[in-house]
Amino acid sequence: MKRKNNKKFNKRPQNPLNKLSLFQKSDSRFSKKCPLTGKDAPVVDYKNIKLLRRYISDTDKIMPSRITSVSQNKQRKLTSEIKKAKILGLI
Amino acid sequence: MSFYEHTIIAKQDISTPDLEKIENKYKDIITKTEGEVIKIEKWGLLSFAKKIKAYKKGFYIHYKFKGESKTLDEINKNSIIDNSLLRHLTVKYKKLDTDTEYFKEKESYEKKK
């Protein structure tokens, strides 16, 4: 006889806080997709100030990618594009 | 031949006929040195994020053109000497998109008010 829908063996998604010890590494890491890559991604350009404003701090510093989760390729482009906008006095 | 974008910032206290002279001056420079002007955008009077040489605002003129190294040299030479300009910037592009205008909405919004 085949058993159907055996609940005992169905794996449930584990809660990352449900660890045995404190030093055990959690399986599910916090990860987020890059907001500037993909099909409907906005164009990174020095004229697109609305977009660039999102990636600078209050004191006009460029935000690090570990906070904004921008990919490395796009981060390089962002920095050069922000610097161009700063030359023209737009930001 | 490759595509370029050139933006210049003129001082705030310049009169409108003089602004047109400046606009035509750089247009002539591009056409004289075997270049081709594709589009000219006037962004109008915008306020700076920071003061530039004790000025708070400036007139922005934006050129999109095709050209060679000769045109670039001539434009840079002239815009450095020019006393009526505050800043200038040229950017090289593989493809130019002439459809999207980032600064057009603001102007129309102000006019409605």
Backbone of each chain as ProteinMPNN parsed JSONL, in Angstrom:
{"seq_chain_A": "MKRKNNKKFNKRPQNPLNKLSLFQKSDSRFSKKCPLTGKDAPVVDYKNIKLLRRYISDTDKIMPSRITSVSQNKQRKLTSEIKKAKILGLI", "coords_chain_A": {"N_chain_A": [[0.823, -1.202, 0.0], [0.5, 2.194, -0.904], [1.409, 5.137, 0.667], [-0.277, 8.175, 0.909], [0.19, 11.657, 1.005], [1.745, 11.872, 3.348], [2.195, 13.292, 6.344], [4.179, 13.305, 8.155], [6.628, 13.091, 6.939], [6.811, 15.303, 5.375], [8.682, 18.104, 4.65], [8.978, 20.954, 6.567], [9.365, 24.512, 6.215], [12.094, 25.739, 7.974], [12.318, 27.701, 10.905], [14.598, 30.356, 11.126], [15.456, 31.197, 13.609], [15.279, 29.07, 15.193], [17.424, 27.48, 16.529], [19.914, 25.109, 17.555], [22.242, 25.689, 18.979], [23.918, 28.759, 19.913], [26.089, 29.342, 18.324], [25.757, 28.085, 16.02], [25.437, 28.275, 12.5], [22.903, 29.956, 10.726], [20.654, 28.546, 8.294], [19.107, 29.879, 6.368], [19.953, 32.73, 4.816], [19.878, 36.299, 5.011], [18.883, 37.736, 2.099], [18.722, 39.798, -0.785], [17.406, 40.942, -3.864], [19.119, 42.747, -6.471], [18.107, 46.076, -6.983], [18.531, 47.474, -9.319], [19.078, 45.915, -11.501], [17.777, 43.753, -14.088], [14.669, 43.355, -15.962], [12.734, 45.502, -15.877], [14.205, 47.535, -14.807], [15.218, 50.76, -13.572], [16.863, 53.426, -15.43], [20.23, 54.115, -14.952], [21.506, 57.162, -14.715], [23.136, 60.356, -15.052], [21.341, 62.398, -15.277], [19.033, 61.525, -14.212], [17.861, 62.374, -11.524], [16.106, 61.811, -9.462], [16.328, 59.087, -8.997], [19.037, 58.858, -8.252], [19.098, 60.295, -5.888], [18.122, 58.545, -4.036], [20.216, 56.954, -3.384], [22.128, 58.298, -1.926], [23.385, 59.611, 1.169], [22.173, 61.697, 3.909], [24.138, 63.564, 4.227], [25.218, 63.8, 1.726], [26.815, 61.631, 0.991], [27.886, 58.679, -0.769], [25.897, 55.782, -0.63], [26.806, 52.64, 0.858], [26.998, 49.422, -0.815], [26.277, 47.27, 0.671], [24.238, 48.032, 2.254], [22.271, 48.994, 0.507], [21.996, 46.904, -1.22], [22.779, 46.804, -3.927], [24.031, 45.516, -6.987], [27.485, 44.671, -7.771], [28.434, 45.56, -10.221], [26.569, 47.512, -10.949], [26.851, 49.26, -8.877], [29.343, 50.384, -9.292], [28.768, 51.843, -11.555], [26.872, 53.59, -10.545], [28.348, 55.201, -8.75], [30.058, 56.639, -10.451], [28.197, 58.005, -11.9], [26.865, 59.528, -10.019], [28.895, 61.218, -9.267], [29.233, 62.695, -11.571], [26.83, 64.115, -11.605], [27.213, 65.654, -9.385], [29.212, 67.383, -10.204], [27.836, 69.032, -11.952], [26.24, 70.299, -10.182], [23.731, 69.313, -9.543], [23.014, 67.548, -7.567]], "CA_chain_A": [[0.0, 0.0, 0.0], [1.245, 3.451, -0.919], [0.837, 6.172, 1.533], [-0.397, 9.492, 0.27], [0.17, 12.842, 1.878], [2.254, 11.578, 4.678], [2.575, 14.584, 6.904], [5.369, 13.155, 8.988], [7.857, 13.243, 6.155], [6.844, 16.58, 4.665], [9.599, 19.038, 5.301], [8.453, 22.306, 6.723], [10.443, 25.502, 6.267], [12.517, 25.936, 9.365], [12.518, 29.052, 11.405], [16.045, 30.554, 11.333], [15.785, 31.435, 15.017], [15.116, 27.812, 15.892], [18.721, 26.823, 16.44], [20.294, 24.315, 18.734], [23.189, 26.473, 19.773], [24.073, 30.139, 19.451], [27.179, 29.472, 17.357], [25.389, 27.417, 14.77], [25.075, 29.24, 11.469], [21.548, 29.744, 10.221], [20.656, 28.113, 6.887], [18.554, 30.898, 5.477], [20.61, 34.005, 5.013], [19.133, 37.447, 4.499], [19.367, 38.105, 0.78], [17.79, 40.648, -1.51], [17.845, 41.133, -5.252], [19.567, 44.099, -6.823], [16.981, 46.824, -7.533], [18.867, 48.183, -10.558], [19.228, 44.989, -12.613], [16.527, 43.11, -14.469], [13.997, 43.867, -17.158], [12.08, 46.798, -15.691], [15.041, 48.345, -13.93], [15.367, 52.145, -14.013], [18.133, 53.748, -16.078], [21.167, 54.859, -14.105], [22.049, 58.239, -15.54], [23.364, 61.528, -14.207], [20.198, 63.298, -15.379], [17.935, 60.921, -13.46], [18.24, 62.748, -10.159], [15.204, 61.17, -8.508], [16.904, 57.778, -8.676], [20.331, 59.008, -7.576], [18.858, 60.81, -4.536], [17.842, 57.423, -3.147], [21.454, 56.238, -3.045], [23.08, 59.113, -1.169], [22.94, 59.853, 2.538], [21.765, 63.078, 4.168], [25.303, 64.43, 4.087], [25.68, 63.685, 0.338], [27.771, 60.55, 0.774], [27.329, 57.556, -1.514], [25.572, 54.686, 0.29], [27.487, 51.383, 0.523], [26.098, 48.456, -1.447], [25.806, 46.272, 1.646], [22.977, 48.537, 2.79], [21.268, 49.145, -0.551], [21.971, 45.64, -1.959], [22.989, 47.002, -5.357], [25.084, 44.627, -7.457], [28.781, 45.345, -7.837], [28.552, 46.227, -11.519], [25.742, 48.722, -10.966], [27.389, 50.187, -7.879], [30.425, 51.12, -9.944], [28.154, 52.812, -12.46], [26.204, 54.595, -9.708], [29.308, 56.157, -8.191], [30.533, 57.541, -11.502], [27.078, 58.827, -12.35], [26.601, 60.492, -8.944], [29.956, 62.221, -9.3], [28.938, 63.598, -12.69], [25.738, 64.998, -11.201], [27.737, 66.598, -8.405], [29.957, 68.409, -10.938], [26.874, 69.977, -12.514], [25.481, 70.949, -9.122], [22.344, 68.842, -9.518], [22.783, 66.895, -6.264]], "C_chain_A": [[0.859, 1.254, 0.0], [0.563, 4.489, -0.044], [0.827, 7.516, 0.796], [-0.438, 10.574, 1.345], [0.604, 12.521, 3.3], [2.842, 12.849, 5.292], [3.878, 14.492, 7.687], [6.642, 13.487, 8.207], [7.9, 14.519, 5.337], [7.738, 17.562, 5.409], [8.951, 20.416, 5.386], [9.628, 23.282, 6.709], [10.803, 25.85, 7.697], [12.651, 27.414, 9.709], [14.021, 29.27, 11.672], [16.425, 30.775, 12.784], [15.763, 30.145, 15.837], [16.409, 27.001, 15.848], [19.015, 26.063, 17.727], [21.252, 25.092, 19.619], [23.35, 27.865, 19.151], [25.077, 30.255, 18.307], [26.898, 28.773, 16.049], [24.967, 28.466, 13.75], [23.688, 28.92, 10.938], [21.589, 29.428, 8.731], [20.194, 29.222, 5.951], [19.195, 32.238, 5.789], [19.74, 35.116, 4.445], [19.707, 37.854, 3.144], [18.285, 38.876, 0.038], [18.326, 40.857, -2.913], [18.262, 42.584, -5.481], [18.417, 44.875, -7.468], [17.27, 47.477, -8.892], [19.122, 47.251, -11.741], [17.891, 44.307, -12.881], [15.862, 43.834, -15.622], [13.463, 45.287, -16.966], [12.884, 47.731, -14.788], [15.141, 49.769, -14.474], [16.765, 52.404, -14.579], [18.992, 54.562, -15.125], [21.842, 55.906, -14.961], [22.199, 59.487, -14.672], [22.228, 62.54, -14.297], [19.019, 62.804, -14.551], [18.15, 61.146, -11.961], [17.388, 62.048, -9.112], [15.768, 59.83, -8.052], [18.172, 57.923, -7.845], [20.163, 59.498, -6.142], [18.646, 59.68, -3.536], [19.129, 56.772, -2.639], [22.531, 57.133, -2.453], [22.485, 59.407, 0.201], [22.535, 61.316, 2.695], [22.924, 64.05, 3.972], [25.988, 64.229, 2.734], [26.783, 62.652, 0.148], [27.093, 59.42, 0.003], [27.113, 56.384, -0.563], [26.313, 53.419, -0.121], [26.5, 50.34, 0.03], [25.602, 47.409, -0.452], [24.523, 46.736, 2.321], [21.896, 48.54, 1.714], [21.095, 47.883, -1.389], [21.975, 45.838, -3.469], [24.139, 46.101, -5.787], [26.363, 45.416, -7.715], [28.951, 46.135, -9.132], [27.791, 47.544, -11.522], [26.24, 49.74, -9.955], [28.51, 51.037, -8.458], [29.852, 52.206, -10.848], [27.493, 53.947, -11.667], [27.19, 55.655, -9.229], [29.771, 57.15, -9.249], [29.43, 58.498, -11.919], [26.716, 59.891, -11.3], [27.648, 61.606, -8.969], [29.754, 63.205, -10.438], [27.856, 64.601, -12.306], [26.217, 66.04, -10.198], [28.533, 67.716, -9.075], [29.008, 69.474, -11.454], [26.02, 70.656, -11.439], [24.044, 70.502, -9.023], [22.008, 68.179, -8.185], [23.457, 67.713, -5.168]], "O_chain_A": [[1.806, 1.382, 0.776], [-0.655, 4.667, -0.037], [1.802, 7.912, 0.158], [-1.015, 10.413, 2.42], [-0.06, 12.844, 4.285], [3.84, 13.393, 4.82], [4.586, 15.484, 7.858], [7.589, 14.073, 8.732], [8.899, 14.8, 4.676], [7.58, 17.814, 6.603], [8.45, 20.954, 4.399], [10.735, 22.945, 7.128], [9.951, 26.202, 8.513], [13.048, 28.239, 8.886], [14.647, 28.465, 12.362], [17.578, 30.569, 13.163], [16.166, 30.118, 17.0], [16.47, 25.956, 15.202], [18.463, 26.326, 18.796], [21.096, 25.146, 20.839], [22.962, 28.099, 18.007], [24.959, 31.121, 17.441], [27.676, 28.849, 15.098], [24.247, 29.413, 14.068], [23.343, 27.757, 10.727], [22.424, 29.951, 7.993], [20.789, 29.474, 4.903], [19.012, 32.805, 6.867], [18.963, 34.899, 3.516], [20.864, 38.263, 3.046], [17.092, 38.632, 0.216], [19.535, 40.939, -3.128], [17.824, 43.504, -4.79], [17.807, 44.378, -8.414], [16.354, 47.978, -9.544], [19.356, 47.716, -12.857], [17.0, 44.283, -12.032], [16.403, 44.787, -16.183], [13.709, 46.167, -17.791], [12.332, 48.593, -14.104], [15.15, 49.972, -15.688], [17.722, 51.701, -14.254], [18.547, 55.564, -14.564], [22.653, 55.585, -15.829], [21.484, 59.657, -13.684], [22.155, 63.453, -13.474], [18.113, 63.573, -14.228], [18.56, 60.242, -11.232], [17.861, 61.728, -8.022], [15.696, 59.48, -6.874], [18.365, 57.21, -6.86], [20.971, 59.17, -5.273], [18.943, 59.82, -2.35], [19.132, 56.12, -1.595], [23.711, 56.783, -2.469], [21.267, 59.448, 0.378], [22.553, 62.08, 1.73], [22.724, 65.207, 3.6], [27.191, 64.457, 2.604], [27.601, 62.783, -0.762], [25.881, 59.226, 0.105], [28.001, 56.024, 0.209], [26.442, 53.14, -1.313], [25.324, 50.355, 0.395], [24.607, 46.734, -0.712], [23.798, 45.925, 2.898], [20.757, 48.144, 1.962], [20.158, 47.791, -2.182], [21.274, 45.139, -4.201], [25.11, 45.935, -5.049], [26.347, 46.639, -7.857], [29.528, 47.222, -9.146], [28.278, 48.559, -12.019], [26.075, 50.944, -10.149], [28.627, 52.228, -8.17], [30.362, 53.325, -10.908], [27.548, 55.111, -12.066], [26.91, 56.852, -9.291], [29.866, 58.349, -8.989], [29.688, 59.656, -12.251], [26.317, 61.004, -11.642], [27.34, 62.773, -8.726], [30.056, 64.391, -10.308], [27.946, 65.784, -12.635], [25.706, 67.16, -10.156], [28.542, 68.851, -8.599], [29.313, 70.665, -11.41], [25.173, 71.492, -11.754], [23.21, 71.224, -8.478], [20.868, 68.236, -7.725], [23.39, 67.347, -3.995]]}, "seq_chain_B": "MSFYEHTIIAKQDISTPDLEKIENKYKDIITKTEGEVIKIEKWGLLSFAKKIKAYKKGFYIHYKFKGESKTLDEINKNSIIDNSLLRHLTVKYKKLDTDTEYFKEKESYEKKK", "coords_chain_B": {"N_chain_B": [[33.275, 58.576, -35.691], [31.335, 59.416, -32.918], [28.815, 59.46, -30.31], [27.876, 62.182, -28.23], [27.175, 63.952, -25.156], [26.662, 67.222, -24.068], [26.677, 69.517, -21.494], [26.104, 72.822, -20.394], [26.473, 75.377, -17.947], [25.134, 78.461, -17.512], [25.626, 81.776, -16.168], [23.454, 83.326, -13.707], [22.707, 86.004, -13.957], [22.501, 86.707, -16.603], [21.126, 88.141, -19.553], [18.191, 87.328, -21.575], [18.477, 87.576, -24.498], [21.269, 87.359, -24.67], [21.623, 84.797, -23.758], [20.614, 83.272, -25.827], [22.524, 83.844, -27.718], [24.74, 82.538, -26.642], [23.829, 79.934, -26.794], [23.631, 79.598, -29.571], [26.256, 79.959, -30.248], [27.73, 77.695, -29.386], [26.43, 75.805, -30.823], [27.166, 76.49, -33.407], [29.89, 75.991, -33.26], [29.983, 73.234, -33.078], [28.875, 72.422, -35.54], [30.669, 73.561, -37.318], [33.034, 72.152, -36.989], [32.851, 69.664, -38.3], [30.825, 68.265, -37.016], [27.554, 67.163, -35.824], [24.557, 68.433, -34.778], [22.163, 66.88, -32.817], [20.106, 67.222, -30.958], [18.812, 69.874, -28.937], [18.405, 70.764, -25.616], [16.707, 72.862, -23.409], [17.03, 73.336, -20.125], [16.355, 75.295, -18.456], [16.107, 77.698, -15.718], [17.683, 76.504, -12.956], [18.081, 75.653, -9.504], [21.108, 75.331, -7.674], [22.581, 72.588, -5.821], [24.615, 73.179, -4.114], [26.419, 76.227, -3.466], [27.972, 77.71, -6.291], [30.762, 79.389, -7.027], [29.715, 81.669, -5.624], [27.191, 81.804, -6.736], [23.73, 81.015, -6.802], [21.87, 79.985, -8.525], [21.405, 78.822, -11.952], [21.462, 78.87, -15.589], [20.674, 76.1, -17.552], [21.904, 74.463, -20.384], [21.599, 71.922, -22.746], [23.228, 69.781, -24.93], [22.917, 67.377, -27.514], [24.957, 65.535, -29.538], [26.741, 64.498, -32.532], [30.079, 63.741, -33.143], [33.672, 64.352, -33.591], [37.038, 63.956, -32.317], [38.087, 66.413, -32.778], [35.97, 68.236, -32.573], [35.383, 67.998, -29.882], [37.691, 68.98, -28.619], [37.565, 71.637, -29.413], [35.195, 72.533, -28.275], [35.681, 72.18, -25.51], [37.846, 73.907, -25.161], [36.687, 76.391, -25.689], [34.656, 76.562, -23.775], [36.019, 76.629, -21.4], [37.354, 79.056, -21.459], [35.251, 80.827, -21.614], [33.554, 83.483, -20.052], [30.975, 83.722, -19.199], [30.049, 81.306, -18.426], [29.608, 78.819, -15.875], [30.039, 76.06, -15.212], [30.868, 73.024, -17.032], [30.217, 69.964, -18.842], [31.09, 67.017, -20.548], [29.917, 63.974, -21.894], [30.461, 60.703, -23.068], [28.651, 58.544, -25.222], [27.412, 55.34, -26.285], [24.98, 54.863, -27.415], [22.394, 57.186, -28.04], [19.603, 58.249, -26.251], [16.899, 60.003, -27.252], [14.392, 60.44, -26.41], [13.526, 60.424, -23.666], [13.099, 63.002, -21.371], [14.366, 64.41, -18.616], [14.022, 66.765, -17.294], [11.846, 68.117, -18.133], [9.288, 67.95, -17.062], [9.186, 69.422, -14.728], [9.239, 72.112, -15.564], [6.807, 72.474, -16.929], [5.109, 72.018, -14.879], [5.579, 74.17, -13.212], [4.642, 76.23, -14.787], [1.932, 75.799, -14.838], [1.161, 76.51, -12.317]], "CA_chain_B": [[32.19, 59.428, -35.175], [30.588, 58.836, -31.802], [27.79, 60.342, -29.756], [28.258, 62.875, -26.998], [26.256, 64.903, -24.533], [27.399, 68.339, -23.497], [25.83, 70.458, -20.755], [26.796, 74.004, -19.888], [25.707, 76.172, -16.983], [25.411, 79.889, -17.652], [25.363, 82.534, -14.94], [22.049, 83.689, -13.536], [22.423, 87.403, -14.273], [22.627, 86.946, -18.048], [19.83, 88.441, -20.156], [17.728, 86.284, -22.496], [19.141, 87.595, -25.823], [22.639, 86.842, -24.54], [21.537, 83.343, -23.601], [20.462, 82.709, -27.176], [23.838, 83.968, -28.374], [25.585, 81.456, -26.13], [23.298, 78.677, -27.335], [23.999, 79.513, -30.986], [27.717, 79.924, -30.371], [28.22, 76.318, -29.284], [25.83, 75.075, -31.938], [28.013, 76.767, -34.575], [31.194, 75.326, -33.073], [29.822, 71.806, -33.393], [28.644, 72.232, -36.979], [31.856, 73.983, -38.08], [34.106, 71.156, -36.884], [32.399, 68.377, -38.858], [29.907, 67.585, -36.116], [26.142, 67.265, -36.193], [23.711, 68.584, -33.587], [20.961, 66.05, -32.898], [19.033, 67.802, -30.148], [19.189, 70.848, -27.898], [17.397, 70.872, -24.557], [16.9, 73.955, -22.448], [16.464, 72.917, -18.849], [15.874, 76.493, -17.776], [16.796, 78.145, -14.499], [17.609, 75.528, -11.861], [18.893, 76.03, -8.345], [22.166, 74.36, -7.375], [22.561, 71.962, -4.501], [25.551, 73.985, -3.329], [26.818, 77.434, -4.172], [29.111, 77.621, -7.194], [31.32, 80.722, -7.205], [28.776, 82.638, -5.051], [25.919, 81.812, -7.447], [22.811, 80.009, -6.274], [21.098, 79.41, -9.624], [22.054, 78.926, -13.257], [20.727, 78.39, -16.759], [21.259, 74.867, -18.08], [21.673, 74.145, -21.794], [22.038, 70.537, -22.94], [23.375, 69.428, -26.348], [23.216, 65.991, -27.903], [25.552, 65.701, -30.862], [27.651, 63.536, -33.106], [31.278, 64.501, -33.439], [34.971, 63.7, -33.5], [37.895, 64.521, -31.272], [38.313, 67.826, -33.108], [34.874, 69.028, -32.012], [35.491, 67.982, -28.428], [38.746, 69.912, -28.236], [37.129, 73.013, -29.66], [34.162, 72.862, -27.281], [36.301, 72.311, -24.189], [38.668, 75.108, -25.167], [35.839, 77.578, -25.636], [33.856, 76.67, -22.546], [36.906, 76.976, -20.283], [37.663, 80.481, -21.537], [34.029, 81.626, -21.565], [33.322, 84.072, -18.738], [29.555, 83.672, -18.828], [29.713, 79.948, -17.999], [30.116, 78.402, -14.566], [30.57, 74.694, -15.309], [30.494, 72.295, -18.247], [30.497, 68.526, -18.735], [30.815, 66.212, -21.745], [29.837, 62.542, -21.614], [30.411, 59.904, -24.295], [27.623, 57.498, -25.207], [27.335, 54.468, -27.456], [23.662, 55.135, -28.001], [21.716, 58.318, -27.426], [18.137, 58.19, -26.241], [16.432, 61.386, -27.349], [12.973, 60.508, -26.04], [13.282, 60.772, -22.265], [13.606, 64.289, -20.893], [14.184, 64.344, -17.176], [13.794, 68.083, -16.689], [10.752, 68.808, -18.804], [8.069, 67.944, -16.248], [9.242, 70.495, -13.737], [8.917, 73.396, -16.194], [5.376, 72.537, -17.216], [4.455, 72.076, -13.57], [5.685, 75.542, -12.719], [3.823, 77.105, -15.616], [0.529, 75.619, -14.46], [0.934, 77.253, -11.081]], "C_chain_B": [[31.508, 58.713, -34.009], [29.682, 59.906, -31.193], [28.251, 60.947, -28.429], [27.089, 63.691, -26.458], [27.085, 65.988, -23.877], [26.429, 69.271, -22.778], [26.67, 71.63, -20.28], [25.87, 74.747, -18.939], [26.116, 77.628, -17.135], [25.016, 80.6, -16.369], [23.921, 83.053, -14.921], [21.747, 85.093, -14.053], [22.584, 87.735, -15.755], [21.239, 87.167, -18.638], [19.484, 87.392, -21.22], [18.314, 86.375, -23.906], [20.572, 87.082, -25.784], [22.662, 85.323, -24.407], [21.414, 82.662, -24.961], [21.765, 82.765, -27.946], [24.754, 82.822, -27.955], [25.154, 80.124, -26.732], [23.725, 78.497, -28.793], [25.502, 79.37, -31.184], [28.234, 78.483, -30.356], [27.626, 75.424, -30.362], [26.68, 75.259, -33.198], [29.347, 76.037, -34.487], [31.104, 73.856, -33.468], [29.694, 71.596, -34.897], [29.871, 72.596, -37.804], [32.921, 72.893, -38.097], [33.589, 69.748, -37.213], [31.518, 67.583, -37.9], [28.468, 67.761, -36.583], [25.303, 67.338, -34.925], [22.441, 67.775, -33.775], [19.811, 66.699, -32.142], [19.602, 68.84, -29.187], [18.054, 70.934, -26.889], [17.734, 72.065, -23.682], [16.226, 73.555, -21.149], [15.953, 74.121, -18.057], [16.676, 76.821, -16.524], [16.59, 77.122, -13.388], [18.485, 76.012, -10.715], [19.904, 74.922, -8.045], [21.949, 73.741, -6.006], [23.49, 72.702, -3.546], [25.888, 75.228, -4.134], [28.018, 77.152, -5.073], [29.574, 79.042, -7.493], [30.32, 81.804, -6.787], [27.506, 82.789, -5.856], [25.035, 80.693, -6.907], [22.034, 79.302, -7.382], [21.852, 79.569, -10.934], [21.17, 78.394, -14.368], [21.448, 77.173, -17.333], [20.905, 74.725, -19.553], [22.344, 72.81, -22.094], [22.067, 70.212, -24.429], [23.547, 67.916, -26.482], [23.736, 66.038, -29.319], [26.45, 64.536, -31.237], [28.923, 64.302, -33.416], [32.54, 63.681, -33.324], [35.795, 64.39, -32.429], [38.13, 66.012, -31.498], [37.232, 68.702, -32.478], [34.967, 69.115, -30.496], [36.536, 68.974, -27.935], [38.263, 71.355, -28.32], [36.099, 73.453, -28.614], [34.775, 73.081, -25.907], [37.112, 73.597, -24.078], [37.802, 76.34, -24.95], [35.097, 77.714, -24.316], [34.717, 76.944, -21.315], [37.153, 78.484, -20.253], [36.436, 81.341, -21.215], [33.739, 82.147, -20.157], [31.884, 83.938, -18.271], [29.132, 82.279, -18.376], [30.306, 79.662, -16.626], [30.769, 77.02, -14.637], [30.185, 74.104, -16.653], [30.901, 70.839, -18.1], [30.168, 67.843, -20.054], [30.865, 64.739, -21.365], [29.698, 61.799, -22.933], [29.37, 58.793, -24.152], [27.748, 56.626, -26.445], [26.024, 54.69, -28.191], [23.043, 56.322, -27.281], [20.22, 58.054, -27.416], [17.61, 59.622, -26.173], [14.998, 61.541, -26.851], [12.76, 61.011, -24.615], [13.92, 62.108, -21.924], [13.305, 64.407, -19.414], [13.77, 65.686, -16.574], [12.612, 68.812, -17.299], [9.521, 68.948, -17.908], [8.029, 69.113, -15.268], [8.782, 71.823, -14.332], [7.414, 73.539, -16.407], [4.581, 72.657, -15.915], [4.468, 73.495, -13.011], [4.778, 76.491, -13.491], [2.35, 77.009, -15.23], [0.192, 76.427, -13.21], [0.7, 78.736, -11.381]], "O_chain_B": [[31.151, 57.54, -34.114], [29.776, 61.089, -31.52], [28.922, 60.299, -27.626], [26.163, 64.061, -27.18], [28.085, 65.711, -23.215], [25.471, 69.76, -23.378], [27.8, 71.457, -19.823], [24.65, 74.746, -19.104], [27.272, 77.992, -16.921], [24.196, 80.112, -15.59], [23.271, 83.196, -15.956], [20.643, 85.347, -14.536], [22.78, 88.894, -16.122], [20.288, 86.474, -18.278], [20.354, 86.667, -21.702], [18.631, 85.334, -24.481], [21.04, 86.45, -26.731], [23.584, 84.653, -24.874], [22.023, 81.622, -25.212], [22.083, 81.866, -28.724], [25.444, 82.219, -28.777], [25.98, 79.301, -27.125], [24.125, 77.408, -29.207], [25.965, 78.752, -32.142], [29.055, 78.094, -31.187], [28.223, 74.425, -30.764], [26.889, 74.315, -33.959], [29.868, 75.534, -35.482], [32.006, 73.306, -34.099], [30.325, 70.702, -35.462], [30.1, 72.016, -38.866], [33.628, 72.723, -39.09], [33.859, 68.784, -36.497], [31.475, 66.354, -37.972], [28.196, 68.414, -37.591], [25.329, 66.427, -34.098], [21.724, 67.95, -34.76], [18.678, 66.724, -32.622], [20.72, 68.705, -28.691], [16.897, 71.148, -27.251], [18.878, 72.257, -23.27], [15.002, 73.446, -21.079], [15.201, 73.964, -17.095], [17.768, 76.296, -16.304], [15.467, 76.9, -12.935], [19.493, 76.687, -10.923], [19.594, 73.735, -8.149], [21.243, 74.282, -5.156], [23.214, 72.838, -2.354], [25.665, 75.273, -5.344], [28.954, 76.454, -4.683], [28.86, 79.81, -8.137], [30.106, 82.761, -7.531], [26.796, 83.782, -5.7], [25.498, 79.595, -6.599], [21.592, 78.166, -7.211], [22.806, 80.341, -11.028], [20.263, 77.592, -14.144], [22.655, 77.199, -17.57], [19.74, 74.852, -19.93], [23.504, 72.592, -21.744], [21.055, 70.349, -25.116], [24.223, 67.272, -25.681], [23.048, 66.523, -30.217], [26.854, 63.723, -30.407], [28.847, 65.425, -33.913], [32.507, 62.491, -33.008], [35.319, 65.285, -31.731], [38.341, 66.774, -30.555], [37.52, 69.763, -31.925], [34.676, 70.15, -29.897], [36.313, 69.709, -26.973], [38.512, 72.173, -27.434], [36.125, 74.586, -28.133], [34.438, 74.043, -25.216], [37.08, 74.285, -23.058], [38.125, 77.214, -24.145], [34.924, 78.816, -23.795], [34.216, 77.432, -20.302], [37.164, 79.109, -19.192], [36.548, 82.42, -20.635], [33.682, 81.379, -19.197], [31.606, 84.03, -17.075], [27.982, 82.081, -17.983], [31.358, 80.188, -16.262], [31.899, 76.83, -14.185], [29.293, 74.611, -17.333], [31.81, 70.512, -17.337], [29.095, 68.06, -20.618], [31.74, 64.308, -20.613], [28.928, 62.198, -23.807], [29.235, 58.184, -23.091], [28.136, 57.095, -27.515], [25.971, 54.701, -29.421], [23.154, 56.448, -26.061], [19.636, 57.684, -28.434], [17.83, 60.347, -25.204], [14.449, 62.642, -26.866], [11.939, 61.895, -24.37], [15.11, 62.326, -22.151], [12.147, 64.492, -19.005], [13.23, 65.733, -15.469], [12.394, 69.991, -17.02], [8.8, 69.943, -17.985], [6.979, 69.705, -15.018], [8.036, 72.571, -13.701], [6.824, 74.578, -16.11], [3.534, 73.302, -15.859], [3.494, 73.954, -12.415], [4.219, 77.433, -12.929], [1.614, 77.994, -15.284], [-0.912, 76.953, -13.068], [0.49, 79.526, -10.461]]}, "name": "protein", "num_of_chains": 2, "seq": "MKRKNNKKFNKRPQNPLNKLSLFQKSDSRFSKKCPLTGKDAPVVDYKNIKLLRRYISDTDKIMPSRITSVSQNKQRKLTSEIKKAKILGLIMSFYEHTIIAKQDISTPDLEKIENKYKDIITKTEGEVIKIEKWGLLSFAKKIKAYKKGFYIHYKFKGESKTLDEINKNSIIDNSLLRHLTVKYKKLDTDTEYFKEKESYEKKK"}
